[in-house]
Amino acid sequence: MSEENPYFGRAARFIGVLKHCQVLGMKIKEASAESLTIELPYNESHVGNPSTGVIHGGVLTTLMDTASGTMVINALPQMELCPTLDLRVDYVRAAEPKKSIFAFAEAYRVSRNVVFTRCTVHQGDINEPVANCVATFMRIGSHMSPPEFQNTIIGEGGK
């Protein structure tokens, strides 16, 4: 799939090299220049309160930051690492136990210095959010991103 869709490939390679994404089990479901979706399968180790089985808020925040940051990779014309400047989260409701969680992210504005994103976490219906966030990422330029990291994310043939 990544050969047909370079955005999917870039996003998959990006989360594939991030240790926290590996540990949490994040998977790219869809990706384009406009949006992406990451799935976080339910796992008992993600639970914040064992008596309810509800996913810990820190796991949700990590998912939203990762989805937003991965979206930035696909929104820019060249591979460029962009550190998170700000992340504002609204927790809307508790996630249902034993169900996967999905993060849908968009970059709604790309400026010379900052990329602006929004992300919705849901469990299958984006109109029933678990949490929402807006985030900003600082552009540091492709020349500041290590070439070996760029090559890993861009993949063979520059895709």
C-alpha positions in Angstrom: 0.0 0.0 0.0 2.8 2.4 0.7 4.1 2.0 -2.8 0.8 3.2 -4.2 0.3 5.9 -1.6 3.5 7.8 -0.6 1.7 9.5 2.3 0.8 6.2 3.8 4.4 5.0 3.4 5.9 8.1 5.0 3.5 8.0 7.9 4.0 4.3 8.5 7.8 4.7 8.4 7.6 7.7 10.7 5.6 6.0 13.5 7.6 2.8 12.8 10.8 4.4 14.1 9.3 6.0 17.1 9.7 3.7 20.1 6.6 4.9 21.9 4.5 4.1 18.9 5.9 0.6 18.7 5.3 0.1 22.5 1.7 1.4 22.2 1.0 -0.5 19.0 -0.1 2.4 16.8 -0.9 1.7 13.2 -1.6 4.0 10.2 -5.0 3.2 8.8 -5.3 6.0 6.2 -3.0 8.8 5.0 -3.0 11.6 2.5 -1.7 15.2 2.1 -4.9 16.4 3.8 -5.5 14.0 6.7 -4.5 10.8 8.3 -5.9 8.2 10.7 -4.0 6.2 13.3 -5.5 3.2 15.1 -4.5 2.4 18.7 -5.8 -1.1 19.4 -7.1 -1.6 23.0 -4.6 -3.0 25.3 -4.9 -3.7 29.1 -1.5 -2.0 29.6 -3.0 1.3 28.4 -5.7 1.3 31.1 -5.5 4.1 33.7 -8.1 2.8 36.1 -8.3 -1.0 36.3 -11.7 -1.0 37.9 -13.2 0.7 34.8 -10.9 -0.5 32.0 -10.8 3.1 30.6 -7.7 4.1 28.6 -5.3 6.5 30.5 -5.5 10.2 29.4 -1.8 10.3 28.8 -2.1 7.5 26.2 -4.7 9.6 24.4 -2.6 12.7 24.6 0.4 10.7 23.2 -1.8 9.4 20.4 -3.1 12.9 19.5 0.4 14.4 19.5 1.7 11.6 17.4 -1.2 11.8 14.9 -0.8 15.6 14.6 3.0 15.4 14.2 2.7 12.6 11.6 0.2 14.8 9.7 2.8 17.6 9.7 5.3 15.2 7.9 2.7 14.6 5.1 1.6 18.3 4.9 5.0 19.7 4.1 6.6 19.6 0.6 9.9 18.2 2.0 10.8 16.0 5.0 11.2 18.3 7.9 11.2 17.5 11.7 8.9 19.9 13.5 8.8 19.9 17.3 5.5 20.4 19.1 5.1 24.0 20.2 1.7 23.7 21.8 -1.0 21.0 22.3 -4.4 21.8 23.7 -6.6 18.9 24.6 -10.3 18.7 25.4 -11.4 15.3 26.9 -15.0 14.9 25.8 -15.9 11.5 27.4 -14.3 8.3 28.6 -13.4 5.8 25.9 -15.3 2.6 26.0 -13.2 -0.3 27.3 -12.0 -3.1 25.0 -12.4 -1.0 21.8 -9.8 0.4 19.5 -9.3 4.2 19.4 -8.7 6.2 16.2 -7.1 9.6 15.8 -8.1 11.6 12.8 -5.7 14.5 12.2 -5.5 17.4 9.7 -3.1 20.2 9.1 -5.4 23.2 8.5 -2.7 25.8 8.0 1.0 25.6 7.0 2.9 28.9 7.4 6.5 29.7 6.9 7.3 29.1 10.6 4.4 27.1 12.1 2.1 24.2 11.1 -1.4 24.2 12.7 -3.2 20.9 13.2 -6.4 19.6 14.7 -7.1 16.0 15.8 -10.2 14.1 16.9 -10.0 10.8 18.8 -13.0 8.5 18.4 -14.0 4.9 18.5 -15.5 4.5 15.1 -17.7 7.5 14.7 -15.9 10.8 14.4 -19.1 12.6 15.4 -18.9 10.9 18.8 -15.4 12.2 19.9 -13.6 10.9 23.0 -11.2 13.9 22.8 -10.2 16.8 20.5 -7.0 18.7 20.2 -5.4 21.6 18.4 -1.6 21.7 18.1 1.1 23.8 16.6 4.5 22.6 15.3 7.6 24.8 14.7 9.2 24.5 11.3 13.0 24.2 11.6 13.7 23.5 7.9 14.7 20.4 6.1 18.3 21.3 6.4 18.1 20.8 10.2 16.6 17.3 10.0 19.3 14.6 10.0 19.8 13.2 6.5 19.7 9.6 7.6 16.4 10.2 9.4 15.0 11.9 6.3 16.0 9.0 4.1 14.4 6.5 6.5 11.1 8.4 6.5 11.0 9.4 2.8 11.9 5.8 1.7 13.3 4.5 -1.5 12.7 6.6 -4.5 11.8 9.7 -2.4 8.2 8.5 -1.7 
